[in-house]
């Protein structure tokens, strides 16, 4: 049973030593909370991303002409359309906005489209022709660090080397347990989709993004670098977040959504189911 909260004590004592009210708690329980996927704008287009079906392949050709010819499709973008930095990432900037020359995991972005309806966007993705030369992937981390194995990345398969020295490695306990352990894929299973709404500035030289994320300032920095914009030209507003638990630290659709908004000069909504 919901009861009215007595705030008189808080008013007298201030915030210290009191429990903070959670403003989104009751709306979520009642089903009235507006998640980022509920965002809407007039004259809005729908964005969607084409992803590689192969874990490792060389891109020989991308033909977007058939997709662009579909009625209702406003734009198709690839790596050639990225005006700034081609990669992003938190610890290391190694995630391509769109794949160029090679795809290195199944699901890597290859292109994105903007259309007047989600179904039109899906048809446009299906119409994009990508010729791949399928290569043999490395799927074992221990094999990947073997110098005799092929290099998936130009600089090698090890992202960083760091030597850690702590304690006496010759001292061991009475019992030593060694083994190889495997676990399944883990997912944060937060509420709400990965979703965003990008609104281009009237002059086409800036963008505002409403998105559910964990790190607005870091998102802003990465988006601005990829779009070759000053950070103040990329304004982020936190959309309705249904939890994250680490799952929204890395950006996903942010750059694609903003790029399509700048290319089409119209609001773009994207969401991943």
N, C-alpha and C positions, 0 to 999 in steps of 0.2 A: 504494500500500500504506500503510495507516495504521500509524503507529508511536507509541509512548508518548512524550509530550513531557517532556523533562528540565526541570523547574522549579527545580532547585537553584540555578542561577545567578540566576534571578529573585528567589528568596527572599533571596539575599544582597544583591543590588543594588537591589531595589525595582522600581518600575514604570518609572522614568526610563531611557530608552535601550534598552528592550526592546519587543518586539512583543506587543501585546495579543492574547490568545486570543479568538476569536469563538465564544461559547457556542452560537449557533444554526447555525453552519456545518455541522458534521457531521450533526445531525438533519435538516437540509434536504436534504443530499446523499443521506442514507439513506431519505428519505421518511417520517421519524417526527416531523417538526416539526408542532406544533399551531398552525395559522393561526387568526385571529380567527373565521373562518367555521366552525371546529370547536367553538366554544363551545356549551354546552348547559346547560339548567336544567330541573328538574322543574316540571310545570304550566306549561310555556312556551307562549306564543302566537307566531304568525308575523305580522310587520308587512310591509306593502307600500304603495307610494306610487302614487297616480294622477297622471299628468302630462299637461300640455296637448299636444294634437296640432298646435296652431297657433302660429306665431311671434309673432303679435300679434292679440289679440282682447279684446273686452269680455265679462266674465262676467255673464250676465243672471240665471242661476239655477243653484243646485246642489241636487239632490234626492238625499238619501242614504237615503230610507226603504226602498227595495227592497233595498239592500245590508244594512241593519240587520236586515231580515226573514229573511235567509239563516241557516239553522241552522249554528251554529259561529262566527258573526261576533260578536265581543264589543264592538267599538267602531269608529266612523268619526269622524275628526276633520278639521276644516277650519280656515280662518283664524279663524273665530269661537271656536274652542276653545283658541287660544293665550293663555295667561294673562298673558304678559309682552310683551316687545318683539317686534314682528312681523317684524323683519329682523335679519340677522346679516352678518358679513363681516370680513375682516382689515383691508385698507386702508380700505375704506369699508363701513359697515353698510347695504348696498343689496340684499342677497339675501333675498327673502321666504321665511319659513318655509313659508307657503302663499300662493298668489296671492289677492289680494282685488281685486275690481272688474275688473282687467285681468290678462292674461298677456302677457309681453313676450319670451318665447322658447319655441321648441318644446322641451318637456321640463320646463317650469316646474311645480313641485309644486302640485297643486290640493287634494288630500285624501290621507289615509292611513287604512288599515284594520288591525285586529288580528283574527286568526282562528285556529282550532285546527289548520289545515293550510295549507301554501303554496297548494294548489289552491283551497281555500275562499277564501283571500285574493284570489287572481286573479279568482275569480267575483264577489267583492264589488266589486272595482274596476270590472269590466265592468258591474255593475248600477247604479253611480252615474251619474246623469243630469246632465250639465252643458250648459246652453244657452249657446252662444257667439254673439256678433256678430263675425264675422271682419273684421278691419281690414287695411289695407295696411301691411306692415312696412317699416322702413328696413333695408336689408341692405348699405349702402355707408357705411363710416365717414366718408369725405370728404363725402358728401351729408348725413350725420347732423349734422355740425357747422355746416351752412348754416342761418343763422337763419330762412330762409324755409321750411324743412322743418317738418313737424309735430313736436310734442314727444311723444316716447314716454314720457318721465318728466315729472312735474309741474314739476320744477325745471330742465328742459331736458335735452339729450342729452349734454352735456359733464360728466363727473364731477368734473373738477378742472382748473383753469388754473394753469400755473406758468411764469414767464418765466425762462429760463436764458441768462445772458450769459457767454461764455467765449471769450477770445482775440479776435483781430481778424478779423471776418467778411469783410473786404475782401482779406485775404491768401489766395491760393489757390496750389495746387501747379501744376507745369508741365502736368499732365494732370488733367482733371476728368471723372469718369464719372458720369453721371446716368441713372437709369432707374427703372422701376416693376417690382417683383419680387413674385411670388406663390409661396407655398409651401402644401403640403397641411397638413391638420390633423396635429398631433403628439401622441403619447401616450406616457406614461412606461412603459407595458407592464410594470408591476411584477407580482410573484407575489402570489397571494392576492386574494380578492374584497374589495370594500368591504363590510365586515360588522361587526356589533356585537350585543351582548347587554346589555339594560338590566334591572336588578333594582330594583324599587321598595322603599323602606323600609317597614317594617311599619305605620308611622303614616301613610303616604301623603304625607309632606312632604319627601321626599328620594329620591335615586336613585343607583345605582351603575352605571357603564357600562364594559364591557369592549370596547375598540375598537382597531383598527389605525389609528394616526394619527401625525403628525409633531410635534404640539404640544399635549400634554395640557393645559397650563395655559391656553392660549388657547381650546381647545375648551371647557374648564370654564367660562371666563368668558362665552363666547357662549351656551352652553346655559343657564346660570343666568339670564342676562338674559332669554332668550326664555321661560323657565318661571317667571319671577318668584320665583326662589329665591335665598337667600344662597349664595355660591360654595361654602361648606363643606358645603352640602346636596347638592352634585353631586360625586361622587367618581369619578374616572376611573382605570382600570387599563389599561395598555398590553396589548392583545391581540397575538397572534402576527402580526408584520409581515413581509410578503414583499417588502420594499423599498418605496420611495415616490418618491424622486427629484423631489420637489416636488409630486407628484400627490396627496398626502394632507395638504397644508397647509390647504386650505379644507375646512370640514366639509360633509358631504353628508347622511347619514342620522341623524346624532347627535341632533338635536332631535326628529325624528319618533319615533325609537325611545324616547327618554326620556319624551316626552309620552304616548305610548301606554301605557307602563308605569305612569305615574302615573294615567292615566284608568282603566285596567283593574285596577290593583293586582295585576298578574301580570307575570312575566318576559316580555320581548319580544325576539325575535330578528329582525333584518333583515339582508338581504344583497342586493347588486346584482351580477348576473351580467355 
